[in-house]
Amino acid sequence: MPAAGAELTRGAVCLALYPFTPGFPVEALLPSAEIEFARLSRYDSIEEFQADIAPGEVPRIVVSVKLRRILLLQDATSGSRDDVMAARINSIDQDMPARKPGIYRRLVSGTHPTLYLLGTQERHGTSGKGAYVNTMHLAPVAKKAILRRTGQLSPDEMRDISERIVTSLELDISGLLSRS
């Protein structure tokens, strides 16, 4: 059963069914898709493809989902929105400090440009385990796929994450700043 809409606020840490793709090309995920992709490659435009297919004959790709924590980047309390933008939350395993010492050091010091270390307080919603927000993995998530809220980040934490999103997406916000 999906989470209540009123719980889906900016900064909420939630458990959701998140699309999981171990890699591409898609043929590696679903061998029968190779036929569909070969067919699609014959077309020069979307319009040509649309004109040649019958309704209901749209190629489909199977996507696996993984139960994982996500951070909501926008409010989804409105009934008019089916999806909400979210950032993926990754767990910190005990091997990370040795396997990725530079990344881990910058993560813990708070200087990593695209990763944000979450605390282990109950309000962070990580069950007391080490985790981080990865602002390089942003995606729309269907509200129906969000199962429950487990935590809520503070406005200051969300501001830090927003700055990392600007950095990771290489956004030019100078126009917005000049209007302030």
C-alpha positions in Angstrom: 0.0 0.0 0.0 1.5 3.4 -1.0 2.4 6.0 1.6 -0.1 8.7 2.5 0.1 11.7 0.2 0.4 14.1 3.2 3.7 12.3 4.2 5.3 13.0 0.8 7.0 16.3 1.5 10.3 17.7 0.3 13.1 16.2 2.4 11.2 13.1 3.3 13.3 9.9 3.4 11.1 7.1 2.1 11.2 3.4 1.2 10.2 2.9 -2.4 10.2 0.5 -5.3 13.0 2.1 -7.3 13.8 1.1 -10.9 16.9 -1.1 -10.9 18.9 -1.6 -14.1 22.2 -3.6 -13.7 23.4 -2.3 -17.0 22.9 -1.7 -20.6 22.4 -2.6 -23.4 18.8 -3.6 -22.7 19.4 -6.8 -24.7 21.6 -8.0 -21.9 18.6 -7.6 -19.6 15.9 -9.1 -21.8 17.2 -11.1 -24.8 13.8 -11.0 -26.6 14.0 -7.2 -26.7 16.7 -7.5 -29.3 14.0 -8.1 -32.0 12.1 -5.0 -31.0 15.3 -2.8 -31.0 16.3 -4.1 -34.4 12.9 -3.1 -35.6 13.2 0.4 -34.0 16.6 1.0 -35.6 15.0 1.0 -39.1 13.2 4.3 -38.5 14.7 7.8 -38.9 12.1 9.5 -36.8 9.5 9.0 -34.1 6.8 10.0 -36.6 7.8 7.3 -39.0 7.7 4.7 -36.2 4.3 5.9 -35.0 2.8 5.7 -38.5 4.0 2.1 -38.9 2.7 0.6 -35.7 -0.8 -0.4 -34.7 -2.3 0.9 -31.4 -1.3 -1.4 -28.6 1.8 -2.7 -30.5 4.2 -0.5 -28.5 7.5 -2.3 -27.7 7.9 -3.0 -24.0 11.0 -3.3 -21.8 10.9 -5.1 -18.5 12.5 -3.1 -15.6 13.3 -4.7 -12.3 12.7 -2.7 -9.1 14.6 -2.7 -5.8 13.2 -1.7 -2.4 15.5 1.2 -1.4 15.5 4.5 0.4 15.0 7.6 -1.6 15.0 11.3 -0.7 12.1 13.3 -2.0 13.3 16.5 -3.7 9.9 18.1 -4.1 6.5 18.0 -2.4 4.2 15.3 -3.7 1.2 16.1 -1.5 -0.9 17.3 -4.4 -3.2 14.8 -6.0 -2.5 16.2 -9.4 1.0 14.9 -9.6 1.6 11.2 -10.2 5.4 11.3 -9.9 7.9 13.0 -7.7 11.6 13.7 -8.3 13.8 11.8 -5.9 17.5 11.2 -5.2 18.8 7.7 -4.5 20.1 6.9 -1.1 23.0 4.4 -0.9 24.1 2.4 2.2 27.7 2.7 3.4 29.1 -0.8 3.7 32.0 -1.6 6.0 34.4 -2.1 3.0 33.8 1.4 1.5 36.6 3.2 3.5 39.2 0.7 2.2 37.7 0.3 -1.3 37.1 4.0 -2.0 39.3 5.9 0.6 39.3 9.3 -1.3 35.5 9.3 -1.8 34.9 8.1 1.8 37.2 10.8 3.2 35.4 13.6 1.3 32.0 12.1 2.1 32.7 12.1 5.8 34.3 15.6 5.8 31.3 17.0 3.9 33.4 18.1 1.0 32.3 15.7 -1.7 30.6 17.7 -4.5 27.8 15.3 -5.3 27.4 13.0 -2.3 25.9 14.0 1.0 26.4 11.9 4.2 23.2 11.3 6.2 23.4 11.1 9.9 22.4 8.1 11.9 19.8 9.8 14.0 16.3 8.4 14.0 15.0 11.4 12.0 17.3 10.5 9.1 15.3 7.4 8.5 18.2 5.0 7.8 17.6 2.7 10.8 20.9 4.0 12.4 23.0 2.8 9.5 25.5 4.8 7.5 24.0 6.1 4.2 24.5 8.9 1.7 22.4 10.8 -0.9 23.8 10.5 -4.4 22.8 13.6 -6.4 24.1 12.0 -9.6 21.1 9.6 -9.4 18.0 11.6 -9.7 14.8 10.2 -11.1 11.0 10.6 -11.1 9.4 8.0 -8.9 5.7 7.1 -9.1 4.0 8.1 -5.9 2.3 4.7 -5.9 5.7 3.1 -5.6 6.5 5.0 -2.4 5.7 2.6 0.4 6.4 4.6 3.6 8.2 7.6 5.0 11.0 6.7 7.3 12.6 10.1 8.1 12.8 13.8 7.3 15.8 16.0 6.6 16.1 19.5 7.9 15.9 22.6 5.7 19.6 23.1 6.2 20.4 19.6 5.1 18.1 20.0 2.0 19.9 23.3 1.2 23.2 21.4 1.2 21.8 18.7 -1.0 20.3 21.3 -3.4 23.7 22.9 -3.8 25.1 19.4 -4.7 22.4 19.0 -7.3 23.3 22.3 -8.9 26.9 21.1 -9.0 26.1 17.6 -10.3 23.8 18.8 -13.0 26.2 21.7 -13.9 23.3 24.2 -13.7 23.8 27.8 -14.4 21.7 29.6 -11.8 23.2 33.1 -12.4 19.9 34.3 -13.9 18.0 33.2 -10.8 20.5 34.8 -8.5 20.4 38.2 -10.3 16.6 38.3 -9.9 16.9 38.0 -6.1 
